Amino acid sequence: MSRRAIWPNLSDVGVSMNAPDAILLGLTFYAAAGAVTALAFVSIGIEQVLSPPVPATLGARILILPGALALWPYILLRWRKARSRA
């Protein structure tokens, strides 16, 4: 069995992707995962991560949202650690 039979060329299937398209697709997936994580974190996760459980105001949540979107892998790690301590 040849490699071509196992892994056909994507252009044969009708899918053509160059490097900039692949990078853009990766950034799109990163942003989508960040948006989901940031919204979940800002709505329910902030109180779990803060050392003394203090309610966050709407203004604080709005300020935290862009950073949580950009740094979502770190946010998930912190959130997971906080849940394991509780």
C-alpha positions as CSV (number, residue, x, y, z in Angstrom):
1,M,0.0,0.0,0.0
2,S,1.5,3.3,-1.0
3,R,1.6,6.5,1.1
4,R,-0.7,8.1,-1.4
5,A,-3.4,5.6,-0.7
6,I,-3.1,6.2,3.1
7,W,-2.6,9.9,3.0
8,P,-4.1,11.3,-0.2
9,N,-2.9,14.8,-1.3
10,L,-5.4,17.3,-0.1
11,S,-5.5,19.0,-3.4
12,D,-6.8,15.7,-4.9
13,V,-9.8,15.9,-2.5
14,G,-10.5,19.6,-3.4
15,V,-8.9,21.1,-0.3
16,S,-6.0,23.4,-0.9
17,M,-4.4,25.2,2.0
18,N,-1.2,27.3,2.0
19,A,0.7,28.4,5.0
20,P,-1.1,31.8,5.6
21,D,-4.4,30.0,5.4
22,A,-3.3,27.4,7.9
23,I,-2.1,30.1,10.3
24,L,-5.3,32.1,9.9
25,L,-7.3,28.9,10.6
26,G,-5.2,28.2,13.7
27,L,-5.7,31.7,15.0
28,T,-9.5,31.4,14.3
29,F,-9.7,28.3,16.4
30,Y,-7.5,29.9,19.1
31,A,-9.8,32.9,19.2
32,A,-13.0,30.8,19.3
33,A,-11.7,28.7,22.2
34,G,-10.6,31.9,23.9
35,A,-14.0,33.5,23.5
36,V,-15.8,30.4,25.0
37,T,-13.3,30.2,27.9
38,A,-13.3,33.9,28.6
39,L,-17.1,34.1,28.7
40,A,-17.4,31.1,31.0
41,F,-14.6,32.4,33.2
42,V,-16.0,35.9,33.5
43,S,-19.5,34.7,34.2
44,I,-18.8,31.9,36.8
45,G,-15.1,31.3,37.3
46,I,-13.8,34.6,38.7
47,E,-15.1,33.9,42.2
48,Q,-13.5,30.4,42.2
49,V,-10.0,31.7,41.3
50,L,-9.8,34.7,43.7
51,S,-8.2,33.8,47.0
52,P,-10.8,35.4,49.2
53,P,-14.0,34.7,47.3
54,V,-15.0,38.3,46.5
55,P,-17.8,39.1,44.0
56,A,-16.5,40.9,40.9
57,T,-18.4,43.9,39.7
58,L,-19.6,44.2,36.1
59,G,-16.8,46.7,35.3
60,A,-14.1,44.4,36.6
61,R,-15.6,41.5,34.5
62,I,-15.5,43.7,31.4
63,L,-11.9,44.7,32.0
64,I,-10.9,41.0,32.6
65,L,-12.6,39.7,29.4
66,P,-10.0,40.7,26.8
67,G,-7.1,39.3,28.8
68,A,-9.0,36.1,29.5
69,L,-9.7,35.8,25.8
70,A,-6.0,36.2,24.9
71,L,-4.6,34.1,27.7
72,W,-7.2,31.3,27.8
73,P,-4.8,28.4,28.3
74,Y,-3.4,30.1,31.5
75,I,-6.9,30.9,32.6
76,L,-7.9,27.3,32.3
77,L,-4.8,26.2,34.3
78,R,-5.5,28.6,37.1
79,W,-9.2,27.7,37.1
80,R,-8.4,24.0,37.3
81,K,-5.9,24.6,40.2
82,A,-8.5,26.6,42.1
83,R,-11.2,24.0,41.7
84,S,-8.8,21.2,42.9
85,R,-8.0,23.3,46.1
86,A,-11.7,23.7,46.9
